[in-house]
Amino acid sequence: MSSSRSTLRLVVCASLLALAACSESSTPTDTAPPPPVLPNRTVAPACANPAPLLGSFDPRAPGYIVVLVDGKDLEASVATLAARHGFQVEGVYAVIHGFSAHLEPETVAALRCEPQVSYIEHNQIFQAF
């Protein structure tokens, strides 16, 4: 009987260790600091017909999604905009033909005047029912 108890304890311990290894770690493995929460302010674009700025600022989801006009090479357009306006791209999304980035309000205003920008939207948090 003690042999089966030892085996059961071993199986339970191994299962718990496997679950712990599969779960998210409470200590970050990435040494990069989290992006700063940008202020909730806007800067007026300096052009006559700026691209729309949709949504509203949420400090839990700082940053923006920038959707570009279809028809141009996505990677090249994103790289050009990032170099021209001095920001770092977080992700490029072919499905929406756009990218995500943490942007200063002045950069948002400048991007809204770029002809290849269709619209810019504040990041949002979505929750399942």
DSSP file (Angstrom, degrees, kcal/mol; ACC not computed):
  #  RESIDUE AA STRUCTURE BP1 BP2  ACC     N-H-->O    O-->H-N    N-H-->O    O-->H-N    TCO  KAPPA ALPHA  PHI   PSI    X-CA   Y-CA   Z-CA
    1    1 A M     >        0   0    0      0, 0.0     4,-1.9     0, 0.0     5,-0.2   0.000 360.0 360.0 360.0 -37.0    0.0    0.0    0.0
    2    2 A S  H  >  +     0   0    0      1,-0.2     4,-2.3     2,-0.2     5,-0.2   0.823 360.0  56.9 -67.0 -29.0    2.8    2.4    0.8
    3    3 A S  H  > S+     0   0    0      2,-0.2     4,-2.1     1,-0.2    -1,-0.2   0.905 107.9  45.9 -66.9 -41.5    4.2    1.8   -2.8
    4    4 A S  H  > S+     0   0    0      2,-0.2     4,-2.4     1,-0.2    -2,-0.2   0.846 112.2  51.8 -72.0 -32.3    0.9    2.9   -4.3
    5    5 A R  H  X S+     0   0    0     -4,-1.9     4,-2.8     2,-0.2    -2,-0.2   0.910 110.4  48.6 -66.7 -41.7    0.7    6.0   -2.0
    6    6 A S  H  X S+     0   0    0     -4,-2.3     4,-2.3     2,-0.2    -2,-0.2   0.904 112.5  48.3 -63.7 -41.1    4.2    7.0   -3.0
    7    7 A T  H  X S+     0   0    0     -4,-2.1     4,-2.5     2,-0.2    -2,-0.2   0.916 111.8  49.5 -65.2 -42.6    3.3    6.5   -6.7
    8    8 A L  H  X S+     0   0    0     -4,-2.4     4,-2.6     2,-0.2    -2,-0.2   0.919 111.7  48.5 -62.5 -44.1    0.2    8.6   -6.2
    9    9 A R  H  X S+     0   0    0     -4,-2.8     4,-2.7     1,-0.2    -1,-0.2   0.903 111.4  50.5 -62.1 -40.9    2.1   11.4   -4.5
   10   10 A L  H  X S+     0   0    0     -4,-2.3     4,-2.5     2,-0.2    -2,-0.2   0.911 111.5  47.6 -63.2 -43.4    4.7   11.3   -7.2
   11   11 A V  H  X S+     0   0    0     -4,-2.5     4,-2.4     2,-0.2    -2,-0.2   0.919 113.3  48.0 -64.9 -44.0    2.0   11.6   -9.9
   12   12 A V  H  X S+     0   0    0     -4,-2.6     4,-2.4     2,-0.2    -2,-0.2   0.924 113.5  47.1 -63.3 -45.3    0.3   14.4   -8.1
   13   13 A C  H  X S+     0   0    0     -4,-2.7     4,-2.4     1,-0.2    -2,-0.2   0.912 112.6  49.1 -63.1 -42.5    3.5   16.3   -7.6
   14   14 A A  H  X S+     0   0    0     -4,-2.5     4,-2.3    -5,-0.2    -1,-0.2   0.897 111.4  50.3 -64.3 -39.9    4.5   15.8  -11.2
   15   15 A S  H  X S+     0   0    0     -4,-2.4     4,-2.4     2,-0.2    -2,-0.2   0.915 111.0  48.2 -64.5 -43.0    1.1   17.1  -12.3
   16   16 A L  H  X S+     0   0    0     -4,-2.4     4,-2.4     2,-0.2    -2,-0.2   0.899 111.8  49.6 -64.6 -40.5    1.3   20.2  -10.2
   17   17 A L  H  X S+     0   0    0     -4,-2.4     4,-2.1     2,-0.2    -1,-0.2   0.900 110.7  50.4 -64.4 -40.2    4.8   20.9  -11.4
   18   18 A A  H  X S+     0   0    0     -4,-2.3     4,-1.6     2,-0.2    -2,-0.2   0.915 111.1  48.7 -64.8 -42.1    3.6   20.5  -15.0
   19   19 A L  H  X S+     0   0    0     -4,-2.4     4,-1.5     1,-0.2    -2,-0.2   0.905 111.0  50.5 -63.0 -41.6    0.7   22.9  -14.4
   20   20 A A  H  < S+     0   0    0     -4,-2.4    -1,-0.2     1,-0.2    -2,-0.2   0.879 109.6  50.9 -64.5 -37.1    3.0   25.4  -12.8
   21   21 A A  H  < S+     0   0    0     -4,-2.1    -1,-0.2     1,-0.2    -2,-0.2   0.816 111.9  47.5 -70.2 -29.7    5.4   25.3  -15.8
   22   22 A C  H  < S+     0   0    0     -4,-1.6    -1,-0.2    -5,-0.1    -2,-0.2   0.699  97.0  86.3 -84.9 -20.3    2.5   25.8  -18.2
   23   23 A S  S  < S-     0   0    0     -4,-1.5     2,-0.1    -5,-0.1    -3,-0.0  -0.334  94.5 -83.9 -79.6 164.1    1.0   28.8  -16.4
   24   24 A E        -     0   0    0      1,-0.1     2,-0.2    -2,-0.0    -1,-0.1  -0.394  47.5-115.7 -66.4 140.7    2.1   32.3  -16.9
   25   25 A S        -     0   0    0      1,-0.1     4,-0.1     2,-0.1    -1,-0.1  -0.528   9.1-145.8 -76.9 142.1    5.0   33.3  -14.8
   26   26 A S  S    S+     0   0    0     -2,-0.2    -1,-0.1     2,-0.1    -2,-0.0   0.641  87.2  66.3 -82.6 -13.8    4.5   36.0  -12.2
   27   27 A T  S    S-     0   0    0      2,-0.0    -2,-0.1     0, 0.0     2,-0.1  -0.929  92.8-119.0-108.0 129.2    8.0   37.3  -12.8
   28   28 A P        -     0   0    0      0, 0.0    -2,-0.1     0, 0.0     0, 0.0  -0.359  15.9-162.5 -67.7 141.7    8.7   38.9  -16.2
   29   29 A T  S    S+     0   0    0     -4,-0.1     2,-0.4    -2,-0.1    -2,-0.0   0.629  70.6  85.0 -94.6 -16.6   11.3   37.2  -18.3
   30   30 A D        -     0   0    0      1,-0.1     0, 0.0     2,-0.1     0, 0.0  -0.722  63.6-159.1 -87.1 131.9   11.7   40.3  -20.5
   31   31 A T        +     0   0    0     -2,-0.4    -1,-0.1     2,-0.1    -2,-0.0   0.544  59.1 107.6 -89.0  -6.2   14.1   42.9  -19.1
   32   32 A A  S    S-     0   0    0      1,-0.1    -2,-0.1     3,-0.0     0, 0.0  -0.500  76.6-114.8 -71.3 138.4   12.7   45.7  -21.2
   33   33 A P        -     0   0    0      0, 0.0    -1,-0.1     0, 0.0    -2,-0.1  -0.372  37.0 -96.4 -69.9 153.1   10.7   48.2  -19.2
   34   34 A P        -     0   0    0      0, 0.0     3,-0.1     0, 0.0     0, 0.0  -0.338  49.1 -93.2 -65.9 152.1    7.0   48.5  -19.9
   35   35 A P        -     0   0    0      0, 0.0     2,-0.0     0, 0.0     3,-0.0  -0.344  48.5-102.4 -64.6 148.2    6.0   51.3  -22.3
   36   36 A P        -     0   0    0      0, 0.0     2,-0.7     0, 0.0     0, 0.0  -0.362  30.6-110.2 -70.2 150.2    5.0   54.4  -20.5
   37   37 A V        -     0   0    0     -3,-0.1     3,-0.1    -2,-0.0    23,-0.0  -0.724  39.5-136.5 -78.4 119.2    1.4   55.4  -20.2
   38   38 A L        -     0   0    0     -2,-0.7    66,-0.1     1,-0.1    25,-0.0  -0.422  24.3 -94.3 -79.5 153.5    1.0   58.3  -22.5
   39   39 A P        -     0   0    0      0, 0.0     2,-1.7     0, 0.0    -1,-0.1  -0.249  31.1-114.3 -67.9 153.8   -1.0   61.3  -21.4
   40   40 A N  S    S+     0   0    0     -3,-0.1     2,-0.3    17,-0.1    -3,-0.0  -0.605  76.0 110.3 -87.6  77.2   -4.7   61.7  -22.3
   41   41 A R        -     0   0    0     -2,-1.7     2,-0.3     2,-0.0    -3,-0.0  -0.984  51.2-146.9-146.5 155.9   -4.3   64.7  -24.5
   42   42 A T        -     0   0    0     -2,-0.3     2,-0.4    66,-0.0    64,-0.1  -0.897   5.1-146.7-123.8 156.1   -4.6   65.4  -28.2
   43   43 A V        -     0   0    0     62,-0.4    -2,-0.0    -2,-0.3     0, 0.0  -0.977  29.2-113.6-120.0 133.7   -2.8   67.8  -30.5
   44   44 A A        -     0   0    0     -2,-0.4    65,-0.1     1,-0.1     2,-0.0  -0.462  34.3-115.4 -67.9 132.0   -4.7   69.3  -33.4
   45   45 A P        -     0   0    0      0, 0.0    65,-0.1     0, 0.0    -1,-0.1  -0.348  14.3-133.3 -65.5 149.8   -3.4   68.2  -36.8
   46   46 A A  S    S+     0   0    0     63,-0.2     2,-0.3    -2,-0.0    -2,-0.0  -0.182  76.2  83.9 -98.7  40.2   -1.8   70.9  -39.0
   47   47 A C  S    S-     0   0    0      1,-0.1    65,-0.0    -2,-0.1    66,-0.0  -0.921  80.0-120.1-137.9 165.0   -3.6   69.9  -42.2
   48   48 A A  S    S+     0   0    0     -2,-0.3    -1,-0.1     1,-0.2    65,-0.0   0.863 105.2  27.7 -74.5 -37.3   -7.0   70.6  -43.7
   49   49 A N  S    S-     0   0    0     64,-0.1    -1,-0.2     3,-0.0     2,-0.0  -0.642  78.2-176.8-129.1  75.0   -8.3   67.0  -43.9
   50   50 A P        -     0   0    0      0, 0.0    63,-0.2     0, 0.0    62,-0.1  -0.326  35.1-100.4 -71.5 154.3   -6.8   64.8  -41.2
   51   51 A A        -     0   0    0     61,-2.8    68,-0.2     1,-0.1    67,-0.1  -0.425  53.3 -90.7 -64.9 147.4   -7.5   61.1  -41.0
   52   52 A P        -     0   0    0      0, 0.0    68,-2.7     0, 0.0     2,-0.6  -0.279  28.3-145.3 -63.0 146.5  -10.1   60.4  -38.3
   53   53 A L  E     -a  120   0A   0     66,-0.2    68,-0.2    -3,-0.1     2,-0.2  -0.966  26.7-164.8-110.9 112.4   -9.0   59.6  -34.7
   54   54 A L  E     +a  121   0A   0     66,-3.1    68,-2.2    -2,-0.6    65,-0.0  -0.610  39.4  11.1-103.0 156.8  -11.4   57.0  -33.3
   55   55 A G  S    S-     0   0    0     -2,-0.2     2,-0.3    66,-0.2    68,-0.1  -0.212  79.8 -85.2  79.6-169.3  -12.1   55.8  -29.8
   56   56 A S        -     0   0    0     67,-0.2     2,-0.1    66,-0.1    -2,-0.0  -0.963  42.9 -86.1-140.0 156.7  -11.0   57.3  -26.6
   57   57 A F        -     0   0    0     -2,-0.3   -17,-0.1    65,-0.0    67,-0.1  -0.342  37.7-176.3 -63.8 136.3   -7.9   57.0  -24.4
   58   58 A D    >   -     0   0    0      3,-0.3     3,-2.1    65,-0.2    65,-0.1  -0.956  20.2-151.3-134.0 115.1   -7.8   54.2  -21.9
   59   59 A P  T 3  S+     0   0    0      0, 0.0    -1,-0.1     0, 0.0   -21,-0.0   0.710  97.2  62.5 -61.9 -18.4   -4.8   54.1  -19.5
   60   60 A R  T 3  S+     0   0    0      1,-0.3    64,-0.1   -23,-0.0    -3,-0.0   0.694 116.5  29.7 -76.3 -18.1   -5.2   50.3  -19.3
   61   61 A A  S <  S+     0   0    0     -3,-2.1    -3,-0.3    62,-0.2    62,-0.3  -0.490  82.0 178.5-138.8  65.0   -4.5   50.0  -23.1
   62   62 A P        +     0   0    0      0, 0.0     2,-0.2     0, 0.0    62,-0.1  -0.302  41.0  55.3 -68.0 156.0   -2.2   52.9  -24.1
   63   63 A G  S    S-     0   0    0     40,-0.2    60,-2.3    60,-0.1     2,-0.3  -0.541  71.0 -98.1 113.7 180.0   -1.2   53.2  -27.7
   64   64 A Y  E     -CB 101 122A   0     37,-2.5    37,-1.9    58,-0.3     2,-0.5  -0.936   6.6-137.0-140.2 155.9   -2.8   53.3  -31.1
   65   65 A I  E     -CB 100 121A   0     56,-3.0    56,-2.9    -2,-0.3     2,-0.6  -0.985  23.7-160.6-110.2 125.4   -3.7   51.2  -34.1
   66   66 A V  E     -CB  99 120A   0     33,-3.3    33,-2.3    -2,-0.5     2,-0.5  -0.942   2.4-160.3-111.2 119.1   -2.9   53.0  -37.3
   67   67 A V  E     -CB  98 119A   0     52,-2.8    51,-2.5    -2,-0.6    52,-1.6  -0.870   9.8-151.7-103.4 128.5   -4.7   51.7  -40.4
   68   68 A L  E     - B   0 117A   0     29,-3.0    49,-0.3    -2,-0.5     2,-0.2  -0.574  25.6 -94.5 -98.0 159.6   -3.2   52.6  -43.8
   69   69 A V    >   -     0   0    0     47,-2.8     3,-0.7    -2,-0.2    -1,-0.1  -0.499  48.4-111.9 -68.0 137.0   -4.9   53.0  -47.2
   70   70 A D  T 3  S+     0   0    0      1,-0.2    -1,-0.1    -2,-0.2     3,-0.1  -0.242  90.3  59.3 -65.4 158.5   -4.8   49.8  -49.2
   71   71 A G  T 3  S+     0   0    0      1,-0.4     2,-0.3     0, 0.0    -1,-0.2   0.234  83.0  88.2 109.8 -13.6   -2.7   49.6  -52.3
   72   72 A K  S <  S-     0   0    0     -3,-0.7     2,-0.4    44,-0.1    -1,-0.4  -0.804  91.3 -85.9-114.4 159.5    0.8   50.2  -51.1
   73   73 A D     >  -     0   0    0     -2,-0.3     4,-2.4     1,-0.2     5,-0.2  -0.486  38.9-151.0 -63.1 117.9    3.4   47.8  -49.7
   74   74 A L  H  > S+     0   0    0     -2,-0.4     4,-2.6     1,-0.2     5,-0.2   0.937  89.9  46.7 -61.5 -52.6    2.5   47.6  -46.0
   75   75 A E  H  > S+     0   0    0      1,-0.2     4,-2.4     2,-0.2    -1,-0.2   0.908 115.3  46.4 -59.6 -43.8    6.0   46.8  -44.6
   76   76 A A  H  > S+     0   0    0      2,-0.2     4,-2.3     1,-0.2    -1,-0.2   0.903 112.8  49.7 -67.2 -40.9    7.6   49.6  -46.6
   77   77 A S  H  X S+     0   0    0     -4,-2.4     4,-2.4     2,-0.2    -2,-0.2   0.916 112.3  47.5 -63.7 -43.3    4.9   52.1  -45.7
   78   78 A V  H  X S+     0   0    0     -4,-2.6     4,-2.6     2,-0.2     5,-0.2   0.927 112.3  49.2 -64.3 -45.4    5.2   51.3  -42.0
   79   79 A A  H  X S+     0   0    0     -4,-2.4     4,-2.2    -5,-0.2    -1,-0.2   0.897 111.6  49.7 -61.9 -40.8    9.0   51.6  -42.1
   80   80 A T  H  X S+     0   0    0     -4,-2.3     4,-2.5     2,-0.2    -1,-0.2   0.929 112.6  46.2 -63.9 -46.1    8.9   54.9  -43.9
   81   81 A L  H  X S+     0   0    0     -4,-2.4     4,-2.4     2,-0.2    -2,-0.2   0.914 112.7  50.3 -64.0 -42.7    6.4   56.4  -41.4
   82   82 A A  H  X>S+     0   0    0     -4,-2.6     4,-1.4     1,-0.2     5,-1.2   0.908 114.1  44.6 -62.7 -42.3    8.3   55.1  -38.4
   83   83 A A  H  <5S+     0   0    0     -4,-2.2    -2,-0.2    -5,-0.2    -1,-0.2   0.906 114.9  48.4 -68.7 -41.1   11.6   56.6  -39.7
   84   84 A R  H  <5S+     0   0    0     -4,-2.5    -2,-0.2    -5,-0.2    -1,-0.2   0.872 123.5  30.6 -66.9 -37.6   10.0   59.9  -40.7
   85   85 A H  H  <5S-     0   0    0     -4,-2.4    -1,-0.2    -5,-0.2    -2,-0.2   0.435 104.1-122.2-108.3  -0.3    8.2   60.4  -37.4
   86   86 A G  T  <5 +     0   0    0     -4,-1.4     2,-0.3     1,-0.2    -3,-0.2   0.897  61.3 130.3  68.1  45.7   10.6   58.6  -35.0
   87   87 A F      < -     0   0    0     -5,-1.2     2,-0.5    -6,-0.1    -1,-0.2  -0.864  54.8-118.9-125.3 164.6    8.5   56.0  -33.3
   88   88 A Q        -     0   0    0     14,-0.4    14,-0.6    -2,-0.3     2,-0.3  -0.893  25.1-132.3-105.5 128.3    8.9   52.2  -32.8
   89   89 A V  E     -D  101   0A   0     -2,-0.5    12,-0.2     1,-0.1     3,-0.1  -0.589  15.4-169.3 -78.4 134.4    6.4   49.9  -34.3
   90   90 A E  E     -     0   0A   0     10,-3.1     2,-0.3     1,-0.4    11,-0.2   0.822  68.8  -7.7 -91.4 -37.1    5.0   47.2  -31.9
   91   91 A G  E     -D  100   0A   0      9,-1.2     9,-2.4     2,-0.0     2,-0.4  -0.984  53.9-142.5-159.7 148.6    3.2   45.1  -34.5
   92   92 A V  E     -D   99   0A   0     -2,-0.3     2,-0.6     7,-0.2     7,-0.3  -0.965  17.4-163.6-115.4 132.1    2.3   45.0  -38.2
   93   93 A Y  E >>> -D   98   0A   0      5,-3.2     5,-2.1    -2,-0.4     4,-0.8  -0.908  13.4-174.7-125.1 103.6   -1.1   43.6  -39.1
   94   94 A A  T 345S+     0   0    0     -2,-0.6     3,-0.3     1,-0.2    -1,-0.1   0.835  82.8  66.8 -64.0 -33.2   -1.8   42.6  -42.7
   95   95 A V  T 345S+     0   0    0      1,-0.3    -1,-0.2     2,-0.1    -2,-0.0   0.816 117.0  24.7 -62.8 -30.6   -5.4   41.7  -42.0
   96   96 A I  T <45S-     0   0    0     -3,-0.8    -1,-0.3     2,-0.1    -2,-0.2   0.395 106.8-122.9-109.3   0.3   -6.2   45.4  -41.2
   97   97 A H  T  <5S+     0   0    0     -4,-0.8   -29,-3.0    -3,-0.3     2,-0.2   0.961  77.8  85.1  55.5  56.4   -3.4   46.8  -43.3
   98   98 A G  E   < -CD  67  93A   0     -5,-2.1    -5,-3.2   -31,-0.3     2,-0.3  -0.855  63.5-124.0-160.6-166.1   -1.9   48.7  -40.4
   99   99 A F  E     -CD  66  92A   0    -33,-2.3   -33,-3.3    -7,-0.3     2,-0.4  -0.945  14.4-124.9-150.3 166.4    0.3   48.7  -37.3
  100  100 A S  E     +CD  65  91A   0     -9,-2.4   -10,-3.1    -2,-0.3    -9,-1.2  -0.917  34.6 153.1-118.1 148.5    0.3   49.3  -33.6
  101  101 A A  E     -CD  64  89A   0    -37,-1.9   -37,-2.5    -2,-0.4     2,-0.6  -0.976  47.5-109.8-164.4 155.0    2.6   51.7  -31.7
  102  102 A H        -     0   0    0    -14,-0.6     2,-0.4    -2,-0.3   -14,-0.4  -0.864  49.8-174.8 -87.7 121.9    2.9   53.8  -28.6
  103  103 A L        -     0   0    0     -2,-0.6   -40,-0.2   -16,-0.1   -65,-0.0  -0.931  27.1-123.8-127.0 142.9    2.8   57.4  -30.0
  104  104 A E    >>  -     0   0    0     -2,-0.4     4,-2.2     1,-0.1     3,-0.6  -0.500  37.0-110.1 -73.7 152.6    3.1   60.8  -28.6
  105  105 A P  H 3> S+     0   0    0      0, 0.0     4,-2.2     0, 0.0   -62,-0.4   0.846 119.7  54.6 -55.2 -35.3    0.2   63.2  -29.2
  106  106 A E  H 3> S+     0   0    0      2,-0.2     4,-2.0     1,-0.2     5,-0.1   0.868 107.6  49.9 -67.1 -35.0    2.3   65.2  -31.6
  107  107 A T  H <> S+     0   0    0     -3,-0.6     4,-2.8     2,-0.2     5,-0.2   0.892 108.3  52.7 -69.6 -39.9    3.1   62.1  -33.6
  108  108 A V  H  X S+     0   0    0     -4,-2.2     4,-2.1     1,-0.2    -2,-0.2   0.933 109.7  49.4 -59.3 -45.6   -0.6   61.2  -33.8
  109  109 A A  H  X S+     0   0    0     -4,-2.2     4,-0.5     1,-0.2    -2,-0.2   0.903 112.5  47.1 -61.1 -41.9   -1.4   64.6  -35.2
  110  110 A A  H >< S+     0   0    0     -4,-2.0     3,-1.1     1,-0.2     4,-0.3   0.909 111.0  51.1 -67.7 -41.7    1.4   64.3  -37.8
  111  111 A L  H >< S+     0   0    0     -4,-2.8     3,-1.7     1,-0.3     6,-0.2   0.856 100.6  63.0 -64.1 -34.5    0.4   60.8  -38.8
  112  112 A R  H 3< S+     0   0    0     -4,-2.1   -61,-2.8     1,-0.3    -1,-0.3   0.726 102.7  51.8 -62.9 -19.4   -3.2   62.0  -39.3
  113  113 A C  T << S+     0   0    0     -3,-1.1    -1,-0.3    -4,-0.5    -2,-0.2   0.456  83.7 107.2 -94.7  -3.0   -1.9   64.3  -42.0
  114  114 A E    X   -     0   0    0     -3,-1.7     3,-1.7    -4,-0.3   -63,-0.1  -0.624  69.9-138.5 -76.8 130.7   -0.1   61.6  -43.9
  115  115 A P  T 3  S+     0   0    0      0, 0.0    -1,-0.1     0, 0.0   -46,-0.1   0.760 100.2  57.6 -63.5 -24.4   -1.9   60.7  -47.1
  116  116 A Q  T 3  S+     0   0    0    -48,-0.1   -47,-2.8   -39,-0.1     2,-0.6   0.503  85.5  95.5 -85.3  -1.8   -1.4   56.9  -46.7
  117  117 A V  E <   - B   0  68A   0     -3,-1.7   -49,-0.3   -49,-0.3     3,-0.1  -0.797  47.8-178.0 -92.0 122.2   -3.1   56.9  -43.2
  118  118 A S  E     -     0   0A   0    -51,-2.5     2,-0.3    -2,-0.6   -50,-0.2   0.919  66.1 -32.6 -81.2 -49.8   -6.8   55.9  -43.5
  119  119 A Y  E     - B   0  67A   0    -52,-1.6   -52,-2.8   -68,-0.2     2,-0.4  -0.975  50.1-134.5-163.6 164.5   -7.6   56.3  -39.7
  120  120 A I  E     -aB  53  66A   0    -68,-2.7   -66,-3.1    -2,-0.3     2,-0.4  -0.978  20.6-168.4-126.0 139.4   -6.0   56.0  -36.3
  121  121 A E  E     -aB  54  65A   0    -56,-2.9   -56,-3.0    -2,-0.4   -66,-0.2  -0.985  24.3-116.1-131.8 139.7   -7.8   54.4  -33.3
  122  122 A H  E     - B   0  64A   0    -68,-2.2   -58,-0.3    -2,-0.4   -66,-0.1  -0.441  44.0-101.0 -64.0 142.0   -7.0   54.3  -29.6
  123  123 A N        -     0   0    0    -60,-2.3     2,-0.3   -62,-0.3   -62,-0.2  -0.315  46.1-161.6 -58.4 152.0   -6.1   50.8  -28.3
  124  124 A Q        -     0   0    0    -64,-0.1     2,-0.5   -62,-0.1   -67,-0.0  -0.923  18.4-127.6-135.8 159.7   -9.1   49.2  -26.5
  125  125 A I        -     0   0    0     -2,-0.3     2,-0.4     2,-0.0   -64,-0.1  -0.952  24.3-164.4-108.6 127.0   -9.7   46.4  -24.1
  126  126 A F        -     0   0    0     -2,-0.5     2,-0.4     0, 0.0    -2,-0.0  -0.898   2.0-163.4-110.7 141.5  -12.3   43.9  -25.1
  127  127 A Q        -     0   0    0     -2,-0.4     2,-0.1     2,-0.0    -2,-0.0  -0.968  17.8-124.2-126.1 141.5  -13.9   41.5  -22.6
  128  128 A A              0   0    0     -2,-0.4     0, 0.0     1,-0.1     0, 0.0  -0.426 360.0 360.0 -75.3 156.1  -15.9   38.3  -23.3
  129  129 A F              0   0    0     -2,-0.1    -1,-0.1     0, 0.0    -2,-0.0   0.503 360.0 360.0 -57.6 360.0  -19.3   38.1  -21.8
